[in-house]
Amino acid sequence: MRVLMISDVYFPRVNGVSTSIQTFAREFTANGHDVTLLAPDYSQQVPEPFEIIRIPSRYLPFDPEDRILRWRHIRTHRDRLRAAGFDLVHIHTPFIAHYAGLALARQLSLPVVESYHTFFEQYLDKYVPLVPSSWLRLVARHFSAAQCNDVDALAVPSQAMLEVLQQYGIATPAEVVPTGIDLGQFSGGDGARFRRAWGIAADRPLLVHAGRLAFEKTATFYCACWYGSRPRCPMYYC
């Protein structure tokens, strides 16, 4: 099977969507499928076992780390994509990639699926703080439901997320497809060496948070919880 993926984000931009795309695309490739990804052009490129077509993109004023694809530059690849003989279009982000993916699917007469990666109802107020959060939640619900109903099928990362989308009233068939974990990335850990390096006793409980520092990840909440627990649990190391 030949799969055309399209996304407004990919490595070297580090986030969960980039990781999910990479995981699925690598596994598809390892199982004999052909994957082509349309993704933003960054100054630094990432080698992959699948084809990546880098598209010129523009910065988002409220989120300078992220970008959105430039539609007119996607159009320049239309003949090349038509000749590739794809079987499926897979959309990964709800911005320009969503609408460009729909247009490509129509032009190439292909089915189109979308992965719903992000719970925007909970995230928007972190990036648009001047608008009442109740308004933003309403907009996010309407926007998400409309986009979900644009495609032929949906992949969602969890049962909880599927239930949220069903509450939005989506009519599109949806399946829970969690992003897998490459266990090989965790095989080289040495907890004893880490404790020695930081002077942490072997029998002292250790709380660790590993995550990206972004508004929606609420790292300050974890820090506050850990700080507040110190009087009751002085033996914990955070």
For each residue, the residues with C-beta under 8 A, 3 or more apart:
1: 28 33 34 87 88
2: 33 34 35 36 84 85 86 87 88
3: 28 33 34 35 36 86 87 88 90
4: 36 38 81 84 86 88 89 90 104 110
5: 21 25 35 36 37 38 89 90 91 92
6: 37 38 39 69 89 90 91 92 97 100 101 104
7: 10 17 21 37 38 39 91 92 93 97
8: 39 40 57 66 67 68 69 92 93 95 96 97
9: 13 15 17 18 39 40 66 67 92 93
10: 7 13 18 21 22 37 39 40 46 52
11: 14 18 22 46
12: 42 44 45 46
13: 9 10 18 40 42 65 66 67
14: 11 18 19 212
15: 9 18 19 212 214
16: 19 20 117 179 212
17: 7 9 20 21 92 93 117 118
18: 9 10 11 13 14 15 21 22
19: 14 15 16 22 23 179
20: 16 17 23 24 92 115 117 157 179
21: 5 7 10 17 18 24 25 37 92
22: 10 11 18 19 25 26 48
23: 19 20 26 27 179 180 182
24: 20 21 27 28 179
25: 5 21 22 28 29 35 37 48 50
26: 22 23 29 30 48 49 50
27: 23 24 30 31 180
28: 1 3 24 25 31 33 35 50
29: 25 26 32 33 34 35 49 50
30: 26 27 49
31: 27 28
32: 29
33: 1 2 3 28 29
34: 1 2 3 29 50 51
35: 2 3 5 25 28 29 50 51
36: 2 3 4 5 50 51 52 53 81 84 86
37: 5 6 7 10 21 25 48 50 51 52 53
38: 4 5 6 7 53 55 69 74 77 97 100
39: 6 7 8 9 10 52 53 54 55
40: 8 9 10 13 54 55 56 57 67 68 69
41: 54 55 56 57
42: 12 13 45 54
43:
44: 12
45: 12 42 52 54
46: 10 11 12 52
47:
48: 22 25 26 37 52
49: 26 29 30
50: 25 26 28 29 34 35 36 37
51: 34 35 36 37
52: 10 36 37 39 45 46 48
53: 36 37 38 39 77
54: 39 40 41 42 45
55: 38 39 40 41 69 70 73 74 77
56: 40 41 69 70 73
57: 8 40 41 67 68 69 70
58: 67 68 70
59: 64 66 67
60: 63 64 66 67 68
61: 64
62: 127 128
63: 60 66 127
64: 59 60 61
65: 13
66: 8 9 13 59 60 63
67: 8 9 13 40 57 58 59 60
68: 8 40 57 58 60 95 96 97
69: 6 8 38 40 55 56 57 73 74 95 96 97 100
70: 55 56 57 58 73 74 96
71: 74 75 96 99 100
72: 75 76
73: 55 56 69 70 76 77
74: 38 55 69 70 71 77 78 96 100 104
75: 71 72 78
76: 72 73
77: 38 53 55 73 74 80 81
78: 74 75 81 82 104 107
79: 82 83
80: 77 83 84
81: 4 36 77 78 84 86 104 108
82: 78 79 107 108
83: 79 80
84: 2 4 36 80 81
85: 2
86: 2 3 4 36 81 89 108 110
87: 1 2 3 110
88: 1 2 3 4 110 111 112 113
89: 4 5 6 86 101 104 105 108 110 111 112 113
90: 3 4 5 6 101 112 113 114 115
91: 5 6 7 97 98 101 102 112 113 114 115 151
92: 5 6 7 8 9 17 20 21 97 114 115 117
93: 7 8 9 17 97 98 117
94: 97 98 118 120 143 144 147
95: 8 68 69 98
96: 8 68 69 70 71 74 99 100
97: 6 7 8 38 68 69 91 92 93 94 100 101
98: 91 93 94 95 101 102 114 147 150
99: 71 96 102 103
100: 6 38 69 71 74 96 97 103 104
101: 6 89 90 91 97 98 104 105 112 114
102: 91 98 99 105 106 112 150 151
103: 99 100 106 107
104: 4 6 74 78 81 89 100 101 107 108 110
105: 89 101 102 108 109 110 111 112
106: 102 103 109
107: 78 82 103 104
108: 81 82 86 89 104 105
109: 105 106
110: 4 86 87 88 89 104 105
111: 88 89 105 152 153
112: 88 89 90 91 101 102 105 151 152
113: 88 89 90 91 151 152 153 154 155
114: 90 91 92 98 101 147 148 150 151 153 154 155
115: 20 90 91 92 154 155 156 157 177
116: 144 148 154 155 156 157 161 165 174
117: 16 17 20 92 93 157
118: 17 94 123
119: 122 123 161 164
120: 94 123 124 140 143 144
121: 124 136 137 140 141 144 164
122: 119 216
123: 118 119 120 126 127 215 216
124: 120 121 127 128 133 136 137 139 140
125: 128 129 131 133 136 137
126: 123 129 215 216
127: 62 63 123 124 215
128: 62 124 125 131 136
129: 125 126
130:
131: 125 128 135 136
132: 135 136
133: 124 125 136 137
134: 137 138
135: 131 132 138 139
136: 121 124 125 128 131 132 133 139 140
137: 121 124 125 133 134 140 141
138: 134 135 141 142
139: 124 135 136 142 143
140: 120 121 124 136 137 143 144
141: 121 137 138 144 145 168
142: 138 139 145 146
143: 94 120 139 140 146 147
144: 94 116 120 121 140 141 147 148 165 168
145: 141 142 148 149 165 168 169 170
146: 142 143 149 150
147: 94 98 114 143 144 150 151
148: 114 116 144 145 151 154 165 168 170 172 174
149: 145 146 170 171 172
150: 98 102 114 146 147
151: 91 102 112 113 114 147 148 154 172
152: 111 112 113 172 173
153: 111 113 114 172 173 174 175
154: 113 114 115 116 148 151 165 170 172 173 174 175
155: 113 114 115 116 174 175 176 177
156: 115 116 161 162 165 174 175 176 177
157: 20 115 116 117 161 176 177 178 179
158: 161 162 176 178
159: 162 163 176
160: 163 164
161: 116 119 156 157 158 164 165 176
162: 156 158 159 165 166 174 176
163: 159 160 166 167
164: 119 121 160 161 167 168
165: 116 144 145 148 154 156 161 162 168 170 174
166: 162 163 169 170 174
167: 163 164
168: 141 144 145 148 164 165
169: 145 166
170: 145 148 149 154 165 166 174
171: 149
172: 148 149 151 152 153 154
173: 152 153 154
174: 116 148 153 154 155 156 162 165 166 170
175: 153 154 155 156
176: 155 156 157 158 159 161 162
177: 115 155 156 157
178: 157 158
179: 16 19 20 23 24 157
180: 23 27
181: 185 186
182: 23 185
183: 186 187
184: 187
185: 181 182
186: 181 183 189
187: 183 184
188:
189: 186 194
190: 193 194
191: 194 195
192: 195 196 202
193: 190 196 197
194: 189 190 191 197 198 200
195: 191 192 198 199 200 201 202 206
196: 192 193 199
197: 193 194
198: 194 195
199: 195 196
200: 194 195 204 206 237
201: 195 204
202: 192 195
203:
204: 200 201 235 236 237
205: 233 235 236 237
206: 195 200 236 237 238
207: 226 236 237 238
208:
209: 219 222
210:
211: 217 219
212: 14 15 16 217
213: 217 219
214: 15 217
215: 123 126 127 218
216: 122 123 126
217: 211 212 213 214
218: 215 221 222
219: 209 211 213 222 223
220: 223 224
221: 218 224 225
222: 209 218 219 225 226
223: 219 220 226 227
224: 220 221 227 228
225: 221 222 228 229
226: 207 222 223 229 230 236 238
227: 223 224 230
228: 224 225 231
229: 225 226 232 233 236
230: 226 227 233 234 236 238
231: 228 234
232: 229
233: 205 229 230 236
234: 230 231
235: 204 205
236: 204 205 206 207 226 229 230 233
237: 200 204 205 206 207
238: 206 207 226 230
